[in-house]
Amino acid sequence: MLKHLFFAFTVAVAFAACASDESKTTQTTDPANDGKHFGTIITADDAVTMEELMPKMASTDSMPAKITGTVGEVCQKKGCWMMLVPAQAGQAEIRITFKDYAFFMPKDLTGKKVVLDGFAFVEMTSVDDLRHYAEDAGKPKAEIEAITEPKREISFEAAGVLVLN
């Protein structure tokens, strides 16, 4: 009889230990696996628009920054770069690469709003690199061959990306 009581007590304790109490458990989502965070986990706090960044870059050749903007295109080979497009036509785009080539972006981000945390800098992009980017973007051969001059542009090396929509 004592064995049966001990067995019943042990089973009851085991069930009590395994039972979930909704009030005590917290459900968390791992941001690293949510499909919205890439690279370093970041938030949208304190991000400026790419249009707000441009005047700041007129007085410096590089600076740390957190920016937000709309994706215009993504490398269709690997997702190893993307372009942010301005809200108003006629303004410069910003080429985004990823710190230490450590992560890639989904190829279907065109039109999505993103936040980037990293480093903005001014560079002269060579004709070879511009042609390479055009090829990666799937541009026609005639358009690629029409690239004959290097281009001064603002680029951004992102350590972290957050996809907002």
N, C-alpha and C positions, 0 to 999 in steps of 0.2 A: 504494500500500500504506500509506503514511504517513497519507493521508487517511482510510482505513478504520480505522486504529488510533486516530486522533484522534477520529473519529466514535464509535467504540465506547467510548472513554474518557469522552467527553462524556455519552453516554447512561447509562453506569454511574454517573457522578457525579450526574446528574439523578435517577436512581432512588434512589440512596442518600440524597439530600437530601429526597426526597418520602416515603420510607418512614417509617412511624411506629414508634417504639420505645416499647412499652407502659410500660417502666420509667421513661421520661423524661416522659411526658405525664401531666398531672393533669386529671381530669375535674372541672369545677366547674359548679355550677348557679347561674345568675343569680337571686338571691332576688327581685329586682324583677319577675321574670316567672314565678314559681313558683305563683301563685294563692293563696299563703298570706300574703304580705306586701303591705300597702297603705300608701301614704304613705311616711314615713321607715322605713327598714329597722331593725327592732328584734329583740331576743331576749327570752326569757322570764325571764332572770336578774333577780333582785331584785324581781320583781313580788309585790304583796300582793293578797289577795282583796278583793273589794269590801266584804265584811263587816269586814275589818280597816281599810279606809279610813274607814268611816262614823264611828267614834268620834273619829278625827283631825279630821274636818270639823266636829265639835261645837265645837271651840275656835278655828276660823278660818273665814274665808269663801272662801278659795282657797288652793291649793297645787299644786306640780308633783307628779305621781305616776305610777307604773307599776302598773297593776292587772290582775287576771285575773278572768274571770267567764264566765257562760253567756249567750248571746244569747237574749232573749225574743221580740223581733220586730225587723223591719227595715222601713224605709220601702219600700212596694211601688211607689211611683212612680219613684224614682231610686236608692234605696239611700243617701240623703243623711243619714240618722240611724238609730240602732238603740237598743234598750233592753237593758241588762244586768239579769238577774233574780237575786234572792238565792237562796242554796241553801235557806234556810228560808222557808216561807210567812209572810206578815205583815210582812216587812221591806220597806223602800223599794227601788224600782228606780232605776237611774241612766240618764239619757238621755245618749247619746253623739252628738256632732256631730264634724265633721272640719275640722281647721285650714285656714283660708282657702278652705273649700269645694273643696279641691284634689283630693280623690278620693272615690269612692263605694264602697259595699260591695255584694257580691252579695246579691240579694234572698232567697236560700235558706239563710241562715246560722242560722235559728232552731234552737236546741238545740246549737249549736256552742260550744266553749270558745275564748275569745280572750284575748289579752294586748294591752293598750292603753298607750301611753306618751303623756303629755300633761299636761293641766292640769285639776284638779277644782275646782269652784266651786259656791257656793250661789246660787240665783237664785229669783225669783218669776216663774213662767211665767204669762203672761196667758191669759185665757179664749180670746182669738182664736188664740193659738199652740197652746194645748191642743186646740182644735177642729181646727186645721189638721193637727196631728200625728195626731189620731184619724181624720181624713179620709184622710190619706196611708196610714194603716194599714188602711184599708178597713173601718172600723167602721160599723155601721148608723146611719142618720140619727137615729133616736131616741136612741141613745147619745151622738152628737155634740151634739145639742141639750140633753141633760141636763147638759152641762158649763156651769156657771154661776159658778164661783168660781176665782180664780187659785190656783195651787198652788206652795208653797215646796218646792223639790226640789234635790237635788244633781245637777249636770250635769257632763259631762266633754268637753273638747275634745281629741280625739286627733290627734297629729301622725303617729303610726304605729300600725298594727294588725297583729298576727300571729295567724292562725287556727291553732289547735292541732289540732283534729280536725274 
